[in-house]
Amino acid sequence: MPVKNRFAELLPEITAWRHDLHENPEILFETHRTSAVVAEKLQEFGCDEVTTGIGRTGVVAVIKGKTDTSGKVIGLRADMDALPIHEATGLDYKSKVDGAMHACGHDGHTAMLLGAAKYLSETRNFDGTVVVIFQPAEEGGGGGKEMCDDGMMDRWGIQEVYGMHNWPGKPVGSFAIRPGAFFAAADQFEMVIEGKGGHAAKPQQTIDTTIVASHIVIALQTIASRNVDPVEQVVVSVTSFETSSKAHNVIPQTVTLRGTVRTLSAATRDLAEKRLIEIANGTAATFGATADVNYMRGYPVMVNSEEQTDFAAEIAKSVSGDCADAPLVMGGEDFAFMLEERPGAYILVGNGDTASVHHPEYNFADEAIPAGCSWWAEIVEKRMPAA
């Protein structure tokens, strides 16, 4: 396939971009250098329009085909931000920024979409318009929502939107996708349990918040086991248990619990929130304590559109020879906000036998670049074939 051949030629150049981004990771919306590098390259490629500052530090560029009789406009999105992790890879191009690392492969996503943009700007062998979207703050900041809130979809007339993520454990350059709910809604909670502190030798004079909070931690697991239909998916995780006292002989006045709730349907999400608050308040009251619960909704369920998913899978098969059925993923993904505004699809590309994402020894597989770039380019050329 000519697209794959061209990306094999471009591989050293795209790899160099990726390594530069890896050396210079930026967190959340602070992607100032990354965004500047992306915008500069898009201008060098000859994109018809390059706009910065969308969703604070996002970059959007327009590439017009040789013709536009179809009137179609397709969006392609990559995320740019890194994670607050100390890198432990020992790579020659390891992070130069202490406490920041591209541990989720967004450097690879950005490089692949830049490679596709370079190719599409060179060839323009399609009938319509491509909008390439480089998004900050996927890792918890909701950059996708901010770009949508800035009117991105309407401003550039985007009709469909496609995203991609690398996936450790799958063969390099292979693909997997599924229609419908794919990545989970990811919510957070924080609750402060207040009782009556005192001396550890006189527990009868206290309302022991450590005991109360421990019962709440256990009781929250009944949301999955006894409240939600067993065929639905929900994960309630208490990830932080912090007492107001660290002394050996003090029963603490307060305990703070933090955690996440992950669900794959709106109804289950509503039920989990309701029960979490009820269980916390009810359990605390049983012991004479109180629970102040702050439930924070995060990314919604990411839902792939049926038609676009089928199309994306066919393109993946043409690139790699196969496209597997992807599993449900209980992690969150803020491409969900873009899919709430426009039909589209999100696909996984294999990253080989590497450490998992968000691990200090993770690294994006450069060998996956030609497949990822080819998928982007073929999405455009097959969805908007030249007139």
C-alpha positions as CSV (number, residue, x, y, z in Angstrom):
1,M,0.0,0.0,0.0
2,P,1.6,3.4,-1.0
3,V,0.6,5.0,2.3
4,K,2.6,2.5,4.3
5,N,5.6,2.8,2.0
6,R,5.6,6.6,2.4
7,F,5.4,6.3,6.2
8,A,8.3,3.8,6.1
9,E,10.3,6.5,4.4
10,L,9.2,9.1,7.0
11,L,9.8,6.8,10.0
12,P,13.2,8.2,11.0
13,E,11.9,11.8,10.8
14,I,8.7,11.0,12.8
15,T,10.7,9.0,15.3
16,A,13.0,12.0,15.9
17,W,9.9,14.2,16.5
18,R,8.6,11.6,19.0
19,H,11.9,11.4,20.9
20,D,12.1,15.2,21.1
21,L,8.6,15.3,22.6
22,H,9.5,12.5,25.0
23,E,12.5,14.4,26.3
24,N,10.4,17.5,26.9
25,P,7.1,16.3,28.6
26,E,4.5,18.8,29.7
27,I,1.6,18.3,32.1
28,L,-2.1,19.0,31.6
29,F,-2.6,22.4,30.0
30,E,1.0,23.4,30.3
31,T,1.9,22.0,26.9
32,H,3.3,25.4,25.7
33,R,6.5,24.0,24.1
34,T,4.7,21.0,22.7
35,S,1.9,23.1,21.2
36,A,4.5,25.5,19.7
37,V,6.4,22.6,18.1
38,V,3.2,21.1,16.7
39,A,2.0,24.4,15.3
40,E,5.4,25.1,13.7
41,K,5.5,21.8,12.0
42,L,1.9,22.1,10.7
43,Q,2.8,25.4,9.2
44,E,6.0,23.9,7.6
45,F,3.8,21.2,6.1
46,G,1.7,23.8,4.4
47,C,-1.6,23.3,6.2
48,D,-4.2,25.7,5.0
49,E,-4.9,27.0,8.5
50,V,-3.2,26.6,11.9
51,T,-4.9,27.9,15.0
52,T,-3.5,27.8,18.6
53,G,-5.1,28.4,21.9
54,I,-8.2,26.2,21.5
55,G,-9.0,24.6,24.8
56,R,-6.3,26.9,26.3
57,T,-3.2,25.2,24.7
58,G,-4.7,23.0,22.0
59,V,-3.8,23.3,18.3
60,V,-6.1,22.9,15.3
61,A,-5.1,22.8,11.7
62,V,-7.0,22.5,8.4
63,I,-5.9,20.5,5.4
64,K,-8.0,20.8,2.2
65,G,-8.2,18.1,-0.4
66,K,-7.6,18.6,-4.1
67,T,-11.4,18.9,-4.4
68,D,-14.3,19.5,-2.1
69,T,-17.4,18.3,-4.0
70,S,-18.4,16.1,-1.0
71,G,-18.5,18.9,1.6
72,K,-17.2,16.4,4.1
73,V,-15.1,17.4,7.1
74,I,-13.3,14.8,9.2
75,G,-11.5,15.5,12.5
76,L,-8.5,13.5,13.6
77,R,-7.4,13.9,17.3
78,A,-4.2,13.2,19.2
79,D,-3.4,14.1,22.9
80,M,-0.2,15.9,23.8
81,D,0.2,15.9,27.6
82,A,2.4,13.8,29.9
83,L,2.1,12.5,33.4
84,P,3.6,13.5,36.8
85,I,5.8,10.4,37.0
86,H,9.5,10.0,37.5
87,E,10.8,8.1,34.4
88,A,12.8,4.9,35.0
89,T,13.5,3.7,31.4
90,G,17.1,4.7,31.1
91,L,16.6,5.7,27.5
92,D,19.0,8.0,25.7
93,Y,16.1,10.3,25.1
94,K,14.5,10.0,28.6
95,S,12.7,12.9,30.1
96,K,14.7,16.0,30.9
97,V,12.0,17.3,33.2
98,D,12.1,16.0,36.8
99,G,8.8,14.4,37.8
100,A,7.2,14.5,34.3
101,M,7.2,11.7,31.8
102,H,5.3,10.6,28.7
103,A,4.2,7.4,30.4
104,C,1.0,7.0,28.3
105,G,2.4,7.4,24.8
106,H,0.9,10.7,24.0
107,D,4.2,11.6,22.5
108,G,3.7,8.8,20.0
109,H,0.1,9.8,19.3
110,T,1.2,13.4,18.6
111,A,4.1,12.3,16.3
112,M,1.8,9.9,14.4
113,L,-0.8,12.5,13.7
114,L,1.9,15.0,12.7
115,G,3.2,12.3,10.3
116,A,-0.3,11.8,8.8
117,A,-0.7,15.6,8.5
118,K,2.6,15.9,6.6
119,Y,1.6,13.2,4.2
120,L,-2.0,14.6,3.7
121,S,-0.5,18.0,3.1
122,E,1.8,16.6,0.5
123,T,-0.7,14.5,-1.4
124,R,-4.1,16.0,-0.7
125,N,-5.5,12.9,-2.5
126,F,-9.0,13.3,-1.1
127,D,-12.3,15.2,-1.7
128,G,-13.2,17.2,1.4
129,T,-11.4,18.7,4.4
130,V,-9.4,17.3,7.3
131,V,-9.1,19.0,10.7
132,V,-6.2,17.7,12.8
133,I,-6.7,18.2,16.5
134,F,-3.9,18.3,19.0
135,Q,-5.4,18.3,22.5
136,P,-3.8,19.1,25.9
137,A,-4.9,17.8,29.3
138,E,-6.2,14.3,28.6
139,E,-4.7,13.0,31.8
140,G,-7.4,14.3,34.1
141,G,-7.7,17.9,32.9
142,G,-10.6,17.5,30.5
143,G,-8.8,19.2,27.6
144,G,-11.2,17.6,25.1
145,K,-14.2,19.2,26.8
146,E,-12.4,22.6,26.9
147,M,-11.7,22.4,23.1
148,C,-15.4,21.5,22.5
149,D,-16.5,24.3,24.8
150,D,-14.5,26.7,22.7
151,G,-16.8,25.8,19.8
152,M,-14.2,23.6,17.9
153,M,-16.8,21.3,16.2
154,D,-19.0,24.1,14.9
155,R,-16.2,26.5,14.1
156,W,-14.5,24.1,11.7
157,G,-17.7,22.2,10.7
158,I,-16.4,18.8,11.8
159,Q,-18.9,16.1,11.0
160,E,-17.0,13.0,12.2
161,V,-14.1,12.6,14.6
162,Y,-11.5,9.8,15.1
163,G,-9.1,9.0,17.8
164,M,-6.4,6.4,18.6
165,H,-4.4,5.1,21.6
166,N,-1.5,2.7,21.8
167,W,-2.1,-0.5,23.7
168,P,0.7,-2.5,25.4
169,G,0.3,-6.3,25.3
170,K,-1.0,-6.2,21.7
171,P,1.4,-7.0,18.8
172,V,3.0,-3.8,17.4
173,G,0.9,-2.2,14.7
174,S,-2.1,-4.5,15.2
175,F,-5.5,-2.9,15.9
176,A,-8.6,-3.5,18.1
177,I,-11.9,-1.7,18.4
178,R,-15.5,-2.1,19.6
179,P,-18.8,-0.3,18.9
180,G,-20.8,1.3,21.6
181,A,-19.6,1.9,25.2
182,F,-15.8,1.4,25.2
183,F,-14.1,3.3,27.9
184,A,-15.7,3.9,31.3
185,A,-17.0,7.1,32.9
186,A,-14.5,8.0,35.6
187,D,-15.7,9.8,38.7
188,Q,-13.9,10.8,41.9
189,F,-15.1,11.2,45.5
190,E,-13.7,12.6,48.7
191,M,-15.5,12.1,52.0
192,V,-14.6,13.5,55.4
193,I,-15.8,11.3,58.3
194,E,-16.1,13.2,61.6
195,G,-16.5,11.7,65.0
196,K,-15.0,12.5,68.4
197,G,-11.3,12.1,68.9
198,G,-9.6,11.2,72.1
199,H,-7.1,9.0,73.9
200,A,-6.5,5.5,72.6
201,A,-6.8,4.2,76.2
202,K,-10.3,5.6,76.6
203,P,-12.1,4.5,73.4
204,Q,-15.5,4.6,75.2
205,Q,-15.2,8.4,75.3
206,T,-14.7,8.7,71.6
207,I,-16.5,8.1,68.3
208,D,-13.7,6.3,66.5
209,T,-13.5,7.6,62.9
210,T,-11.0,4.9,62.0
211,I,-13.6,2.2,62.8
212,V,-16.4,4.2,61.0
213,A,-14.3,4.8,57.9
214,S,-13.2,1.1,57.8
215,H,-16.9,0.0,57.8
216,I,-17.6,2.5,55.0
217,V,-14.7,1.1,52.9
218,I,-16.1,-2.4,53.2
219,A,-19.8,-1.3,52.7
220,L,-19.0,0.5,49.5
221,Q,-18.1,-2.8,47.9
222,T,-21.8,-3.8,48.1
223,I,-22.5,-1.3,45.4
224,A,-21.0,-3.7,42.9
225,S,-22.0,-6.9,44.7
226,R,-25.5,-6.1,45.8
227,N,-26.9,-2.9,44.1
228,V,-25.8,-3.0,40.5
229,D,-27.1,-5.7,38.1
230,P,-24.4,-8.3,37.8
231,V,-24.3,-8.0,34.0
232,E,-23.4,-4.3,34.3
233,Q,-19.9,-3.0,35.0
234,V,-18.9,-0.9,38.0
235,V,-15.7,-0.5,40.0
236,V,-15.6,1.4,43.3
237,S,-12.1,1.9,44.6
238,V,-11.1,3.6,47.8
239,T,-7.5,4.6,47.1
240,S,-6.7,6.9,50.1
241,F,-7.4,6.5,53.8
242,E,-6.0,9.5,55.8
243,T,-6.5,10.1,59.5
244,S,-6.2,13.5,61.1
245,S,-3.7,12.2,63.6
246,K,-0.6,10.2,63.1
247,A,0.1,9.6,66.8
248,H,0.1,6.0,68.2
249,N,-2.1,6.9,71.1
250,V,-4.7,9.2,69.6
251,I,-8.1,8.2,68.1
252,P,-8.5,10.7,65.3
253,Q,-11.2,13.3,65.1
254,T,-11.6,12.9,61.3
255,V,-10.7,10.5,58.5
256,T,-10.6,11.4,54.9
257,L,-11.4,8.8,52.2
258,R,-10.7,9.3,48.5
259,G,-11.3,7.1,45.5
260,T,-12.9,6.6,42.1
261,V,-16.1,5.1,40.6
262,R,-16.0,3.7,37.1
263,T,-19.1,2.7,35.2
264,L,-20.2,2.0,31.6
265,S,-23.7,3.3,31.5
266,A,-25.5,6.4,32.6
267,A,-28.0,4.5,34.7
268,T,-25.3,2.6,36.6
269,R,-23.4,5.8,37.1
270,D,-26.4,7.5,38.7
271,L,-27.1,4.5,40.9
272,A,-23.4,4.2,42.0
273,E,-23.3,7.9,43.0
274,K,-26.6,7.7,44.9
275,R,-25.6,4.5,46.8
276,L,-22.1,5.8,47.6
277,I,-23.6,8.9,49.3
278,E,-26.3,6.9,51.1
279,I,-23.9,4.2,52.4
280,A,-21.4,6.8,53.6
281,N,-24.0,8.8,55.5
282,G,-25.9,5.8,56.8
283,T,-22.9,4.0,58.0
284,A,-21.5,7.1,59.7
285,A,-24.8,7.7,61.4
286,T,-24.9,4.2,62.8
287,F,-21.8,5.0,64.8
288,G,-22.8,8.5,65.7
289,A,-20.5,10.1,63.2
290,T,-21.1,12.2,60.1
291,A,-19.9,11.9,56.6
292,D,-19.4,14.9,54.3
293,V,-19.3,13.5,50.8
294,N,-18.1,15.4,47.7
295,Y,-18.8,13.3,44.6
296,M,-17.1,14.7,41.5
297,R,-18.2,13.6,38.0
298,G,-15.3,13.3,35.6
299,Y,-15.1,11.9,32.0
300,P,-18.4,10.4,30.7
301,V,-18.6,7.0,29.1
302,M,-16.8,7.0,25.7
303,V,-19.2,5.6,23.1
304,N,-18.1,4.6,19.6
305,S,-20.7,5.1,16.9
306,E,-21.7,2.0,15.0
307,E,-21.1,3.1,11.4
308,Q,-17.8,4.9,12.1
309,T,-16.6,1.9,14.1
310,D,-17.3,-0.5,11.3
311,F,-15.5,1.8,8.9
312,A,-12.5,2.3,11.2
313,A,-12.2,-1.5,11.6
314,E,-12.2,-2.0,7.8
315,I,-9.4,0.6,7.5
316,A,-7.4,-1.1,10.2
317,K,-7.7,-4.5,8.4
318,S,-6.5,-2.9,5.2
319,V,-3.4,-1.5,7.1
320,S,-2.4,-4.5,9.3
321,G,-4.5,-7.4,7.9
322,D,-6.7,-7.8,10.9
323,C,-8.6,-5.8,13.5
324,A,-9.6,-7.6,16.8
325,D,-12.6,-7.1,19.0
326,A,-11.4,-4.8,21.8
327,P,-12.3,-5.5,25.4
328,L,-14.3,-3.1,27.6
329,V,-11.9,-0.7,29.3
330,M,-12.7,0.6,32.8
331,G,-10.2,3.5,32.4
332,G,-11.5,6.9,31.4
333,E,-10.8,8.8,28.2
334,D,-11.8,12.3,27.5
335,F,-12.2,11.8,23.8
336,A,-15.6,10.9,25.1
337,F,-16.5,14.6,25.1
338,M,-15.8,14.8,21.4
339,L,-17.8,11.7,20.7
340,E,-20.7,13.3,22.6
341,E,-20.7,16.1,20.1
342,R,-20.0,14.2,16.8
343,P,-20.2,10.6,15.6
344,G,-16.9,8.9,15.4
345,A,-14.6,6.1,16.6
346,Y,-11.6,5.4,18.8
347,I,-9.2,2.6,18.1
348,L,-6.4,0.8,19.8
349,V,-3.0,0.2,18.1
350,G,-0.7,-2.4,19.5
351,N,2.4,-1.3,21.4
352,G,4.0,-4.7,21.8
353,D,5.4,-6.4,24.9
354,T,6.1,-3.2,26.9
355,A,5.4,-2.0,30.4
356,S,1.8,-0.9,30.9
357,V,0.8,2.7,30.4
358,H,1.3,5.0,33.5
359,H,4.3,2.9,34.5
360,P,7.7,4.5,35.0
361,E,9.3,2.0,32.6
362,Y,6.7,2.4,29.9
363,N,7.8,3.5,26.4
364,F,6.0,4.0,23.2
365,A,7.0,1.6,20.4
366,D,8.4,3.5,17.4
367,E,7.7,0.5,15.2
368,A,4.0,1.2,15.6
369,I,4.4,4.6,13.8
370,P,3.8,3.5,10.2
371,A,0.7,1.6,11.1
372,G,-0.8,4.4,13.1
373,C,0.0,7.0,10.5
374,S,-1.3,4.8,7.7
375,W,-4.6,4.4,9.6
376,W,-5.1,8.1,10.0
377,A,-4.3,8.7,6.3
378,E,-6.5,5.9,5.0
379,I,-9.4,7.1,7.2
380,V,-9.3,10.3,5.2
381,E,-8.6,8.9,1.7
382,K,-11.2,6.2,2.0
383,R,-13.9,8.2,3.8
384,M,-13.5,11.1,1.3
385,P,-12.2,9.5,-1.9
386,A,-10.8,11.8,-4.5
387,A,-13.4,12.9,-7.0
